[in-house]
Amino acid sequence: MSRLFATRMIMTRTTGALITGALVATGAELSLWASPANASLASSTGSTAMVERSIGYVAYWDQSRAVQSIGGAGAAVTEVSPSWYAPAADGSIVVQQAGAVDDSAAAVAQLRTNNALILPALANYRDKIWDSTVIGAILADPAARAAHVEHIRALVRERGFDGIDIDYEHLTAADRDPFTAFVTALASGLHADGKLLAVTLHPKSSEPGPQPKNQAQNYAAIGRVADEVRIMLYDYHWDTSAPGALAPINWVRSVMTWAATQVPVTKLVLGAATYGYDWVGKRGTSLMWAEIMRRARNNAATVQYSQTMEAPWFEYVDSRGRQHTVWFENARSIAAKKAIMRDIGAIGMHYWRLGGEDPAIWTVP
């Protein structure tokens, strides 16, 4: 396609003012600008400008608090991804935990506060276990894979969702090509339906990546077809590691800088945590910000901030004499990540998860 001129509105990072500028773009770049994701977001906000996305995940086991968070955040949340669904062995879609998931029409309406888009998370997480076997078998069989695509399309159409988020984690290296084929077919089908596709990926800073779960995900191939590529930039330290920052800022910058060479920045989403861990030795308990602040107060702990890691932390000794180390995320650490997101030119942030987060994150400039 010949080179074309297009006009777009852009947000200046220093003033926040809207300016109009001429852009020389290839047909491919123009198609990104006019992607279903951008079109849907522009429609929902009444704007023709690129919209910075702020995506909140909802955990089914803490949905009531998440709804409260959405109400408090208001227009600061542009998309919501309730973690509700999982693949069954036959490729159909089931809830992640029978009897515990409320995906009713009333629940969907609660999540649509301020016209937020709804892209439920479809994860290979069922009954509190990450299951790579079921989804691996589906991906490996072209017929099963095609059937799975159709089940997803039907779910999105019938429930009136704006799209779907694919959160297939802990796959194997052998799943790489089948997973790419699945995402490609799903994107084609959803786009034909006027719907969006988000794909959530493990972090890495090279291909194919250091672990099987990373190697299963081809950033460039996925970035060509998905509307959003969400990078999970958390759990650098986790519940069974030594204590430390969940997302050291240099690691975040490294992963995002490399990801921007693989995925168009108009699709790239930086994922941040809203929780933390309270470790005793190498055993950590996951806690939301509200619970962490309560523990700090109850134990007269002084919250400190590491400028090297761009993360808050504190220590305390419990009534049994055990030493605790707590690292977590708050508005200040989120602001540091948001600065990287904007420097790179990525389209927005996603947050795992809503409910008990630092409410100040919604007013971070």
ROFI-126842 format. One record per residue (C-alpha): residue number from 1; chain; residue in three letters; x, y, z. Coordinates in Angstrom, 3 decimals, decimal comma, always signed. Layout:
BEGIN
resi; chain; resn; xx; yy; zz
NUM; A; ALA; X; Y; Z
...
END
This chain:
BEGIN
resi; chain; resn; xx; yy; zz
1; A; MET; +0,000; +0,000; +0,000
2; A; SER; +1,262; +3,481; -0,818
3; A; ARG; +2,302; +5,809; +1,993
4; A; LEU; -0,572; +7,966; +3,206
5; A; PHE; -0,958; +11,067; +5,296
6; A; ALA; -3,163; +10,917; +8,357
7; A; THR; -4,049; +13,395; +11,056
8; A; ARG; -4,353; +12,369; +14,645
9; A; MET; -4,666; +13,978; +18,027
10; A; ILE; -1,938; +13,212; +20,537
11; A; MET; -1,541; +13,929; +24,210
12; A; THR; +1,654; +15,758; +25,136
13; A; ARG; +3,349; +14,103; +28,102
14; A; THR; +4,472; +17,330; +29,700
15; A; THR; +1,276; +19,396; +29,637
16; A; GLY; -1,495; +16,922; +28,937
17; A; ALA; -2,719; +19,266; +26,193
18; A; LEU; -4,287; +17,869; +23,080
19; A; ILE; -2,554; +18,839; +19,857
20; A; THR; -3,209; +17,910; +16,278
21; A; GLY; -0,331; +16,881; +14,098
22; A; ALA; +0,302; +15,430; +10,682
23; A; LEU; +1,556; +11,888; +10,653
24; A; VAL; +3,119; +10,140; +7,713
25; A; ALA; +2,056; +6,544; +8,150
26; A; THR; +2,143; +3,293; +6,299
27; A; GLY; -1,061; +1,383; +5,711
28; A; ALA; -0,080; -0,990; +8,508
29; A; GLU; +0,377; +1,891; +10,944
30; A; LEU; -2,966; +3,352; +9,941
31; A; SER; -4,655; +0,013; +10,504
32; A; LEU; -3,231; -0,017; +14,040
33; A; TRP; -4,591; +3,476; +14,600
34; A; ALA; -8,006; +2,348; +13,371
35; A; SER; -7,889; -0,973; +15,224
36; A; PRO; -11,054; -2,284; +16,917
37; A; ALA; -9,514; -1,505; +20,309
38; A; ASN; -8,946; +2,155; +19,523
39; A; ALA; -12,281; +2,510; +17,753
40; A; SER; -14,204; +0,977; +20,662
41; A; LEU; -12,407; +3,091; +23,237
42; A; ALA; -12,946; +6,253; +21,219
43; A; SER; -16,626; +5,392; +20,925
44; A; SER; -16,978; +4,747; +24,666
45; A; THR; -15,315; +8,054; +25,580
46; A; GLY; -16,689; +10,187; +22,794
47; A; SER; -13,152; +11,067; +21,692
48; A; THR; -11,253; +10,635; +18,451
49; A; ALA; -7,915; +10,671; +20,268
50; A; MET; -5,841; +7,736; +21,354
51; A; VAL; -7,127; +6,779; +24,792
52; A; GLU; -4,675; +5,784; +27,516
53; A; ARG; -6,037; +2,513; +28,826
54; A; SER; -6,434; +1,723; +32,490
55; A; ILE; -7,496; -1,899; +32,852
56; A; GLY; -8,606; -3,453; +36,107
57; A; TYR; -8,791; -7,192; +36,722
58; A; VAL; -11,504; -8,553; +38,960
59; A; ALA; -10,873; -11,760; +40,923
60; A; TYR; -14,056; -13,798; +41,271
61; A; TRP; -13,254; -14,510; +44,927
62; A; ASP; -13,119; -10,793; +45,793
63; A; GLN; -15,662; -9,394; +43,384
64; A; SER; -17,659; -7,271; +45,798
65; A; ARG; -14,589; -5,262; +46,805
66; A; ALA; -13,610; -4,928; +43,154
67; A; VAL; -17,000; -3,410; +42,367
68; A; GLN; -16,407; -0,883; +45,147
69; A; SER; -13,009; -0,069; +43,632
70; A; ILE; -14,545; +0,521; +40,222
71; A; GLY; -17,078; +2,863; +41,759
72; A; GLY; -14,323; +4,764; +43,536
73; A; ALA; -12,053; +4,933; +40,510
74; A; GLY; -14,804; +6,226; +38,238
75; A; ALA; -13,680; +7,167; +34,748
76; A; ALA; -10,070; +6,318; +35,672
77; A; VAL; -10,869; +2,689; +34,764
78; A; THR; -11,496; +2,334; +31,022
79; A; GLU; -11,647; -1,473; +30,842
80; A; VAL; -12,497; -4,278; +33,230
81; A; SER; -11,396; -7,909; +32,923
82; A; PRO; -13,259; -10,114; +35,381
83; A; SER; -11,386; -13,378; +35,854
84; A; TRP; -14,340; -15,714; +35,381
85; A; TYR; -13,771; -18,342; +32,698
86; A; ALA; -11,633; -21,385; +31,908
87; A; PRO; -11,401; -23,859; +29,001
88; A; ALA; -12,929; -27,312; +29,436
89; A; ALA; -11,372; -30,397; +27,822
90; A; ASP; -13,846; -30,288; +24,920
91; A; GLY; -12,985; -26,655; +24,184
92; A; SER; -16,139; -25,244; +25,700
93; A; ILE; -16,035; -22,492; +28,300
94; A; VAL; -16,743; -23,063; +31,996
95; A; VAL; -16,392; -20,920; +35,110
96; A; GLN; -13,132; -21,077; +37,026
97; A; GLN; -14,812; -22,407; +40,153
98; A; ALA; -18,305; -23,849; +40,077
99; A; GLY; -20,690; -22,128; +42,452
100; A; ALA; -18,254; -19,305; +43,228
101; A; VAL; -18,373; -17,152; +40,081
102; A; ASP; -21,013; -14,461; +39,605
103; A; ASP; -21,045; -13,584; +35,908
104; A; SER; -24,708; -12,645; +35,889
105; A; ALA; -26,092; -9,799; +33,811
106; A; ALA; -26,396; -7,783; +37,014
107; A; ALA; -22,717; -8,360; +37,787
108; A; VAL; -21,715; -7,284; +34,277
109; A; ALA; -23,799; -4,118; +34,658
110; A; GLN; -21,988; -3,296; +37,917
111; A; LEU; -18,629; -3,592; +36,153
112; A; ARG; -19,722; -1,306; +33,316
113; A; THR; -19,677; +1,779; +35,537
114; A; ASN; -18,692; +4,834; +33,478
115; A; ASN; -19,022; +2,801; +30,268
116; A; ALA; -15,923; +0,705; +30,898
117; A; LEU; -15,325; -1,987; +28,286
118; A; ILE; -15,731; -5,560; +29,529
119; A; LEU; -13,162; -8,122; +28,363
120; A; PRO; -13,461; -11,141; +30,682
121; A; ALA; -10,325; -13,125; +31,355
122; A; LEU; -10,311; -16,672; +29,999
123; A; ALA; -7,558; -18,423; +31,911
124; A; ASN; -6,357; -21,999; +32,208
125; A; TYR; -6,955; -21,579; +35,928
126; A; ARG; -9,671; -23,815; +37,305
127; A; ASP; -10,434; -24,874; +40,855
128; A; LYS; -7,375; -22,904; +42,012
129; A; ILE; -4,875; -24,770; +39,782
130; A; TRP; -3,034; -23,653; +36,642
131; A; ASP; -3,780; -26,475; +34,210
132; A; SER; -1,437; -26,628; +31,212
133; A; THR; -2,565; -30,149; +30,242
134; A; VAL; -6,142; -29,382; +29,154
135; A; ILE; -5,298; -26,290; +27,160
136; A; GLY; -2,153; -27,923; +25,757
137; A; ALA; -4,251; -30,744; +24,304
138; A; ILE; -6,691; -28,263; +22,768
139; A; LEU; -3,920; -26,205; +21,205
140; A; ALA; -2,185; -29,281; +19,754
141; A; ASP; -5,278; -30,491; +17,887
142; A; PRO; -6,286; -28,196; +14,974
143; A; ALA; -9,907; -29,346; +15,094
144; A; ALA; -10,156; -28,849; +18,859
145; A; ARG; -8,418; -25,508; +18,514
146; A; ALA; -10,934; -24,347; +15,902
147; A; ALA; -13,819; -25,510; +18,066
148; A; HIS; -12,368; -23,627; +21,021
149; A; VAL; -12,233; -20,437; +18,949
150; A; GLU; -15,906; -20,824; +18,061
151; A; HIS; -16,892; -21,415; +21,686
152; A; ILE; -15,105; -18,201; +22,679
153; A; ARG; -16,717; -16,193; +19,890
154; A; ALA; -20,138; -17,493; +20,896
155; A; LEU; -19,583; -16,557; +24,545
156; A; VAL; -18,534; -13,013; +23,663
157; A; ARG; -21,420; -12,491; +21,233
158; A; GLU; -24,129; -14,024; +23,382
159; A; ARG; -23,132; -12,174; +26,555
160; A; GLY; -22,547; -8,862; +24,801
161; A; PHE; -18,958; -8,557; +25,988
162; A; ASP; -16,613; -6,161; +24,205
163; A; GLY; -14,052; -8,894; +23,712
164; A; ILE; -11,988; -11,434; +25,623
165; A; ASP; -8,645; -11,565; +27,391
166; A; ILE; -6,658; -14,769; +26,852
167; A; ASP; -4,601; -15,515; +29,954
168; A; TYR; -3,114; -18,936; +29,246
169; A; GLU; -0,169; -19,293; +31,601
170; A; HIS; +2,473; -21,906; +32,325
171; A; LEU; +2,311; -23,460; +28,872
172; A; THR; +5,212; -25,485; +27,495
173; A; ALA; +7,740; -24,629; +24,801
174; A; ALA; +5,998; -27,156; +22,514
175; A; ASP; +2,847; -25,006; +22,708
176; A; ARG; +4,520; -22,021; +21,026
177; A; ASP; +3,391; -22,534; +17,423
178; A; PRO; -0,057; -23,939; +18,319
179; A; PHE; -0,644; -21,038; +20,696
180; A; THR; +0,277; -18,552; +17,980
181; A; ALA; -2,066; -20,325; +15,551
182; A; PHE; -4,862; -20,201; +18,125
183; A; VAL; -4,408; -16,497; +18,866
184; A; THR; -4,265; -15,703; +15,149
185; A; ALA; -7,498; -17,580; +14,408
186; A; LEU; -9,240; -16,109; +17,442
187; A; ALA; -8,242; -12,565; +16,485
188; A; SER; -9,632; -13,080; +12,992
189; A; GLY; -12,914; -14,423; +14,327
190; A; LEU; -13,387; -11,770; +16,996
191; A; HIS; -12,561; -8,958; +14,601
192; A; ALA; -15,145; -10,313; +12,173
193; A; ASP; -17,629; -9,996; +15,054
194; A; GLY; -16,496; -6,449; +15,855
195; A; LYS; -14,918; -7,597; +19,124
196; A; LEU; -11,529; -7,131; +20,788
197; A; LEU; -8,750; -9,554; +21,683
198; A; ALA; -6,343; -8,988; +24,557
199; A; VAL; -3,576; -11,491; +25,264
200; A; THR; -1,790; -11,534; +28,613
201; A; LEU; +1,846; -12,638; +28,507
202; A; HIS; +4,643; -13,638; +30,846
203; A; PRO; +7,480; -11,095; +30,963
204; A; LYS; +10,757; -11,641; +29,123
205; A; SER; +13,426; -9,539; +27,448
206; A; SER; +14,537; -11,835; +24,617
207; A; GLU; +13,188; -14,596; +22,416
208; A; PRO; +12,381; -17,339; +22,977
209; A; GLY; +12,767; -16,613; +26,698
210; A; PRO; +14,387; -18,312; +29,697
211; A; GLN; +11,588; -20,709; +30,711
212; A; PRO; +9,029; -22,917; +28,946
213; A; LYS; +6,179; -20,585; +29,961
214; A; ASN; +7,960; -17,674; +28,228
215; A; GLN; +8,971; -19,753; +25,246
216; A; ALA; +5,339; -20,638; +24,556
217; A; GLN; +4,582; -16,987; +23,779
218; A; ASN; +5,807; -15,403; +20,556
219; A; TYR; +5,563; -11,689; +21,287
220; A; ALA; +5,943; -10,477; +17,708
221; A; ALA; +3,433; -12,911; +16,223
222; A; ILE; +0,885; -12,198; +18,943
223; A; GLY; +1,466; -8,475; +18,639
224; A; ARG; +0,611; -8,583; +14,949
225; A; VAL; -2,932; -9,838; +15,533
226; A; ALA; -4,079; -8,957; +19,071
227; A; ASP; -5,572; -5,587; +19,978
228; A; GLU; -3,845; -5,489; +23,362
229; A; VAL; -0,729; -7,282; +24,577
230; A; ARG; -0,661; -7,161; +28,362
231; A; ILE; +2,694; -7,887; +30,007
232; A; MET; +2,535; -9,192; +33,591
233; A; LEU; +5,252; -7,171; +35,291
234; A; TYR; +4,923; -8,512; +38,793
235; A; ASP; +6,103; -11,405; +40,963
236; A; TYR; +9,799; -10,912; +40,231
237; A; HIS; +9,866; -11,946; +43,882
238; A; TRP; +6,991; -14,232; +44,841
239; A; ASP; +5,486; -16,147; +47,731
240; A; THR; +8,196; -18,829; +47,888
241; A; SER; +11,202; -16,697; +46,962
242; A; ALA; +13,376; -14,602; +49,207
243; A; PRO; +11,751; -11,271; +50,080
244; A; GLY; +12,094; -8,456; +47,588
245; A; ALA; +10,330; -5,993; +45,320
246; A; LEU; +7,541; -7,460; +43,207
247; A; ALA; +8,645; -5,417; +40,202
248; A; PRO; +12,120; -3,846; +40,445
249; A; ILE; +12,015; -0,791; +38,228
250; A; ASN; +15,092; -1,690; +36,171
251; A; TRP; +13,492; -5,040; +35,325
252; A; VAL; +10,247; -3,330; +34,336
253; A; ARG; +12,139; -0,942; +32,084
254; A; SER; +14,180; -3,738; +30,501
255; A; VAL; +11,171; -5,917; +29,700
256; A; MET; +9,063; -3,050; +28,362
257; A; THR; +11,891; -1,623; +26,266
258; A; TRP; +12,427; -4,973; +24,586
259; A; ALA; +8,694; -5,665; +24,265
260; A; ALA; +8,342; -2,402; +22,358
261; A; THR; +10,685; -3,813; +19,706
262; A; GLN; +8,359; -6,786; +19,234
263; A; VAL; +4,853; -5,383; +19,731
264; A; PRO; +3,448; -2,119; +18,328
265; A; VAL; +3,365; +0,339; +21,213
266; A; THR; -0,240; +1,160; +20,251
267; A; LYS; -1,079; -2,312; +21,578
268; A; LEU; +1,366; -2,666; +24,450
269; A; VAL; +0,064; -2,643; +28,046
270; A; LEU; +2,246; -2,576; +31,163
271; A; GLY; +0,860; -4,785; +33,920
272; A; ALA; +1,280; -3,758; +37,558
273; A; ALA; +0,392; -5,406; +40,855
274; A; THR; -1,762; -3,782; +43,528
275; A; TYR; -0,755; -6,214; +46,274
276; A; GLY; +2,328; -7,342; +48,141
277; A; TYR; +3,812; -10,171; +50,185
278; A; ASP; +4,505; -10,529; +53,876
279; A; TRP; +7,429; -12,950; +54,157
280; A; VAL; +8,705; -14,972; +57,062
281; A; GLY; +11,901; -16,441; +55,644
282; A; LYS; +10,983; -17,665; +52,154
283; A; ARG; +7,286; -18,129; +52,806
284; A; GLY; +5,195; -15,154; +51,796
285; A; THR; +1,528; -14,372; +52,269
286; A; SER; -0,154; -12,394; +49,495
287; A; LEU; -2,018; -9,354; +50,812
288; A; MET; -3,744; -6,382; +49,249
289; A; TRP; -2,563; -2,863; +50,055
290; A; ALA; -5,350; -2,276; +52,603
291; A; GLU; -4,385; -5,361; +54,617
292; A; ILE; -0,708; -4,470; +54,394
293; A; MET; -1,326; -0,966; +55,752
294; A; ARG; -3,334; -2,492; +58,597
295; A; ARG; -0,421; -4,778; +59,498
296; A; ALA; +1,999; -1,865; +59,424
297; A; ARG; -0,207; +0,124; +61,819
298; A; ASN; -0,898; -2,823; +64,123
299; A; ASN; +2,814; -3,561; +64,423
300; A; ALA; +3,979; +0,068; +64,605
301; A; ALA; +6,126; -0,534; +61,517
302; A; THR; +7,671; +2,349; +59,586
303; A; VAL; +7,016; +2,107; +55,857
304; A; GLN; +10,149; +2,858; +53,860
305; A; TYR; +10,626; +3,400; +50,136
306; A; SER; +13,431; +2,023; +47,996
307; A; GLN; +14,292; +4,497; +45,247
308; A; THR; +16,506; +1,839; +43,668
309; A; MET; +13,619; -0,615; +43,349
310; A; GLU; +10,863; +2,036; +43,253
311; A; ALA; +8,864; +0,075; +45,803
312; A; PRO; +7,707; +0,439; +49,430
313; A; TRP; +8,654; -2,006; +52,159
314; A; PHE; +8,850; -2,471; +55,918
315; A; GLU; +9,825; -4,982; +58,576
316; A; TYR; +8,333; -6,005; +61,892
317; A; VAL; +8,546; -8,720; +64,540
318; A; ASP; +5,331; -10,551; +65,387
319; A; SER; +4,088; -11,693; +68,794
320; A; ARG; +5,860; -15,025; +68,328
321; A; GLY; +9,199; -13,313; +67,763
322; A; ARG; +9,293; -14,002; +64,008
323; A; GLN; +10,892; -11,470; +61,680
324; A; HIS; +8,630; -10,307; +58,834
325; A; THR; +9,641; -8,497; +55,646
326; A; VAL; +6,932; -6,869; +53,544
327; A; TRP; +7,245; -5,528; +49,995
328; A; PHE; +4,238; -4,177; +48,126
329; A; GLU; +2,932; -1,685; +45,577
330; A; ASN; +1,349; +1,706; +46,201
331; A; ALA; +0,551; +4,879; +44,285
332; A; ARG; +4,187; +6,023; +44,279
333; A; SER; +5,513; +2,764; +42,846
334; A; ILE; +2,676; +2,677; +40,300
335; A; ALA; +3,579; +6,222; +39,226
336; A; ALA; +7,153; +5,103; +38,517
337; A; LYS; +5,865; +2,337; +36,243
338; A; LYS; +3,410; +4,662; +34,556
339; A; ALA; +6,322; +6,961; +33,702
340; A; ILE; +8,050; +4,072; +31,903
341; A; MET; +4,836; +3,190; +30,093
342; A; ARG; +4,576; +6,746; +28,782
343; A; ASP; +8,261; +7,086; +27,952
344; A; ILE; +8,038; +3,992; +25,778
345; A; GLY; +4,767; +5,148; +24,246
346; A; ALA; +2,758; +2,121; +25,372
347; A; ILE; -1,006; +2,396; +25,351
348; A; GLY; -1,736; +1,930; +29,042
349; A; MET; -1,584; -0,071; +32,259
350; A; HIS; -3,366; -3,101; +33,611
351; A; TYR; -3,742; -3,808; +37,310
352; A; TRP; -3,919; -7,186; +39,021
353; A; ARG; -6,165; -6,717; +40,833
354; A; LEU; -9,057; -4,494; +41,986
355; A; GLY; -10,322; -4,540; +45,570
356; A; GLY; -8,218; -3,293; +48,461
357; A; GLU; -5,665; -1,468; +46,293
358; A; ASP; -4,196; +1,911; +47,224
359; A; PRO; -7,036; +4,237; +46,116
360; A; ALA; -4,481; +6,928; +45,314
361; A; ILE; -3,399; +5,000; +42,199
362; A; TRP; -6,496; +6,348; +40,455
363; A; THR; -5,333; +9,923; +40,856
364; A; VAL; -1,739; +9,359; +39,716
365; A; PRO; -1,241; +11,911; +36,884
END
